[in-house]
Amino acid sequence: MKEGVLTLANRIGDFLSVTQDGYAIFSAEDVLIGCNQAFADFHCVEFEHIIGQTFSQLLRLAYKNQQGPNIETDDIEQWLKDAQKKRRSQEFRIFEVDHTDGSWYLMSEQTLPSGELLLHAKSISTQKVVEQTLSEHVHTLTDLALTDELTQIANRRSFIAKVKSEINLYQRNKRAFTFCILDIDYFKKINDRHGHQVGDNVLRQLSKLLKNTLREYDYLGRIGGEEFGILLRDTQATEAFEIMNRLRENVMSYTFNRSSNPVNITLSIGLVESWLGCTFELLYSQSDIGLFKAKNNGRNQVVVVDNNQSA
């Protein structure tokens, strides 16, 4: 029986000596009483020097030398206090730790009734790379789904979602915003005269100009064709009219597609201020009335729709 136990112990010892996973046992007083080479390597400490070190001593050494577990703090003693509160706080605990060499480990702690703690460190660097790659792909796909391919600003779906979010916020805080629709005057003539490539360049350059002109917290989106939507946050109609009029003048004085076929354009703009009970559909229809009036009145102008008509 004893021979069988010894054989099993030897096999376990052989396994611990070759595995890349780190194993360690801490006493109830948090002193390291046993570990394998992989655990010593994880802490970047010579194997013959690591036994007898306390958890706090090992982590202070890692922090001082910037080798081993990556500890991001300006106060190592406070960090250790917080860490000690978690250790042995439950019978079994699992968490992730990054290493100063860029690798990642999945750590598990098993606490025995005696207070001794068995720690297992398993490398998950490969999984982390896959996870990060998947996350980047998801982020890229999300951007593609919400971005207009030609102009690289919010597409119709994304813009509508942002406006609806602002409407919900307005219903709570009653801070007015203004919804605007702008359209390039005689855009079809640009395509007919210069070709669709020039027309696309105009749309791209106009989008960039609008984005650079608006405030960071305003919303801009391409609704379709040569029509754009703008939501001016925390802005009443009077101020919005001044902002849109300056924008209209900037666009009118700007020369697009300068490198080959220079083009000058003008904008017609309709806008309406938010009101209680407004929806995206109502905001769009009311500002579209303003856009229609701007077109009928000769184009290249801004028309404000009285939101009392919308109540």
Buried (B, 14 or more C-beta within 10 A) or exposed (E): EEEEEEEEEEEEEEEBEEEEBBBBBBBEEBBBEBBBBBBBBBBBBEEEEBBEBBBBBBBBBBBEEEBBBBBEEEEBEEBBEEBEEEBBEEEEBEEEBBBBEEBBBBBEBBBEEEEBBBBBBBBBBEEBEEEEEEEEEEEEEEEEEBBBEEBBBBBBEBBBBBBEEBBEEBEEEEEBBBBBBBBBBEBEEBBEEBEEEBBBBBBBBBBEBBBEBBEEEBBBBBBEEBBBBBBBBBBBBEBBBEBBEEBBEBBEEBEBBEEEBEBEBBBBBBBBBBBEEBEBEBBBBBBBBBBBBBBEEEBBBBBBBEBEEBE
